Amino acid sequence: MIKIGLIKEEKVPQDNRVALTPDQCKWLLNNRNNIAFFVQPSEIRCFKDEEYARAGAIITDDMQQCDILLGIKEVPVDSLIENKTYLFFSHTKKKQPHNRKLLQTILKKNITLVDYECLEHEDGQRIIGFGFFAGIVGAHNGIMAYGKRTGLFHLERVYKQRNFKELIHTYFGLRLPNIKVVVTGSGRVAHGLVEVMNLMGIHEVEPEDYLVRRFSYPVYTQLKGSSLYEHEITGKYSREDFHKDPQNYLCRFLPYASQTDVLLNGVYWEEGIPPLFSPSDIQRDDFIIQTIADVSDDPYGSVPINICSQTIEDPVYGISRTTLEKTPPYQPGSIDIMAVGNLPNELPRDASRYFGEQLIKYILDDLLKASPSPTLQRATIAVNGQLGPYFTYLQDYAEES
Ligand SMILES: NC(=O)c1ccc[n+]([C@@H]2O[C@H](COP(=O)([O-])OP(=O)(O)OC[C@H]3O[C@@H](n4cnc5c(N)ncnc54)[C@H](O)[C@@H]3O)[C@@H](O)[C@H]2O)c1
């Protein structure tokens, strides 16, 4: 019997998502042999304890008996149970300073850690994540913020809707002005952004048309890697080479800034990847973007004027076009930035269902096997208290200073 525990989320700010929904637990109990679910009670989880009990799970605070523990966000070091196998987003693979102690404790407690973020198909595409619903919520919030700044239309907050279906209903009858929107990126976040564009009835146009025309209806264009970046010498874009040596590329975004009302940013970013523009560009007269939803949300990253993340309660702030300093939102002379690191928490039940579906489809059967699959091995940051073979580069970070 493999005992799977769904742990309660303890990180602050609170996270209400979960790796498997009650329906998914029920389905697994009916369709897999020798499996049991133990659920740690939680006041904040988006599904009630009773829903899990009705699905056939055992509700208990004691996770000692479980073989595999599934969480979402970083587990507080004091709550980590020795000798267990955990799956959660540890945010340690880039040596994030704030999670150094977490990895050190995982090693000390002889824990095996599989990080969801490192689960990849053979071609390097991520297998599971919450990006799609981050894109959904981010696009909504970006357009909502533009409506608030201009007073031209009103959108309600996403978290006030019960689910995605209800959110879609709020778009019926929505009449948007003739805005021009750029969507950047090509991953899960970008898919969510584009989904909302289509649901809101914003028409897609090609980048070339977008740059030279004004339209009598709202439009968006999607800029993927090949439209955004070019090699500084060859002027060409090669995805593989860009991923390897992004510092050799220039970003071609700036011309779009003089044609765009709202930027919805969903690009992948890390040190070395050129930003979409430089902070001083926003002082140019032809930089007309008024609202930026930075769903990627890397402060000082691809959107260099995103200087801090906000919260779901208060998602938008301004950046002054003259001083480049933070201002309250919706001020004349400022650009509004919507930047929140846990956007899927506004639609937690849908986001959890989507996450669980991918977990079941691609990972769960591997987890139930006696020896780990190559996919799992490549995502195992720690094995019984040692760094996994793909993560030995974390040695200095994992050592106690
Ligand atoms: N604000 C939030 O709540 C929230 C939630 C989820 C994700 N995100 C962030 O949004 C961003 C995009 O996430 P996603 O879910 O779309 O990711 P994804 O993995 O689905 O897609 C990432 C895209 O970036 C490309 N890519 C991968 N590695 C790259 C590299 N080394 N260099 C350049 N490009 C690379 C991939 O080809 C892919 O098209 C990430 O930075 C993620 O952390 C934010």
The ligand as a MOL file (V3000), in Angstrom:
LIG
                    3D

  0  0  0     0  0            999 V3000
M  V30 BEGIN CTAB
M  V30 COUNTS 44 48 0 0 0
M  V30 BEGIN ATOM
M  V30 1 N 2.7820 35.4620 -11.1790 0
M  V30 2 C 2.4540 34.2020 -10.9910 0
M  V30 3 O 1.5770 33.8800 -10.1880 0
M  V30 4 C 3.1020 33.1220 -11.8340 0
M  V30 5 C 2.5810 31.8310 -11.8300 0
M  V30 6 C 3.1500 30.8650 -12.6550 0
M  V30 7 C 4.2930 31.1850 -13.3920 0
M  V30 8 N 4.8230 32.4400 -13.3110 0 CHG=1
M  V30 9 C 6.0570 32.8020 -14.0670 0
M  V30 10 O 5.7470 33.0200 -15.4250 0
M  V30 11 C 6.8680 32.6940 -16.2360 0
M  V30 12 C 6.4350 31.8220 -17.3930 0
M  V30 13 O 5.8900 30.6300 -16.8580 0
M  V30 14 P 5.2260 29.5170 -17.7690 0
M  V30 15 O 4.3560 28.7050 -16.8720 0
M  V30 16 O 4.6390 30.1150 -18.9770 0 CHG=-1
M  V30 17 O 6.4740 28.6450 -18.1640 0
M  V30 18 P 6.5190 27.4620 -19.2220 0
M  V30 19 O 7.5440 26.5330 -18.6910 0
M  V30 20 O 5.1770 26.9480 -19.5560 0
M  V30 21 O 7.0640 28.2030 -20.5130 0
M  V30 22 C 8.2780 28.8760 -20.5060 0
M  V30 23 C 8.6380 29.2900 -21.9090 0
M  V30 24 O 9.9590 29.8170 -21.8150 0
M  V30 25 C 10.8090 29.0890 -22.6590 0
M  V30 26 N 12.0530 28.7950 -21.9360 0
M  V30 27 C 12.3010 27.7340 -21.1600 0
M  V30 28 N 13.5560 27.7740 -20.7010 0
M  V30 29 C 14.1100 28.8800 -21.2040 0
M  V30 30 C 15.3980 29.4560 -21.0910 0
M  V30 31 N 16.3790 28.9160 -20.3860 0
M  V30 32 N 15.6180 30.6070 -21.7100 0
M  V30 33 C 14.6430 31.1810 -22.4170 0
M  V30 34 N 13.4040 30.6780 -22.5690 0
M  V30 35 C 13.1500 29.5410 -21.9660 0
M  V30 36 C 10.1240 27.8020 -23.0110 0
M  V30 37 O 10.4880 27.4450 -24.3220 0
M  V30 38 C 8.6660 28.1350 -22.8810 0
M  V30 39 O 8.1540 28.5730 -24.1100 0
M  V30 40 C 7.8600 32.0140 -15.3130 0
M  V30 41 O 8.8580 32.9510 -14.9870 0
M  V30 42 C 7.0750 31.6840 -14.0830 0
M  V30 43 O 7.8440 31.6990 -12.9000 0
M  V30 44 C 4.2440 33.4140 -12.5610 0
M  V30 END ATOM
M  V30 BEGIN BOND
M  V30 1 1 1 2
M  V30 2 2 2 3
M  V30 3 1 2 4
M  V30 4 1 4 5
M  V30 5 2 4 44
M  V30 6 2 5 6
M  V30 7 1 6 7
M  V30 8 2 7 8
M  V30 9 1 8 9
M  V30 10 1 8 44
M  V30 11 1 9 10
M  V30 12 1 9 42
M  V30 13 1 10 11
M  V30 14 1 11 12
M  V30 15 1 11 40
M  V30 16 1 12 13
M  V30 17 1 13 14
M  V30 18 2 14 15
M  V30 19 1 14 16
M  V30 20 1 14 17
M  V30 21 1 17 18
M  V30 22 2 18 19
M  V30 23 1 18 20
M  V30 24 1 18 21
M  V30 25 1 21 22
M  V30 26 1 22 23
M  V30 27 1 23 24
M  V30 28 1 23 38
M  V30 29 1 24 25
M  V30 30 1 25 26
M  V30 31 1 25 36
M  V30 32 1 26 27
M  V30 33 1 26 35
M  V30 34 2 27 28
M  V30 35 1 28 29
M  V30 36 1 29 30
M  V30 37 2 29 35
M  V30 38 1 30 31
M  V30 39 2 30 32
M  V30 40 1 32 33
M  V30 41 2 33 34
M  V30 42 1 34 35
M  V30 43 1 36 37
M  V30 44 1 36 38
M  V30 45 1 38 39
M  V30 46 1 40 41
M  V30 47 1 40 42
M  V30 48 1 42 43
M  V30 END BOND
M  V30 END CTAB
M  END
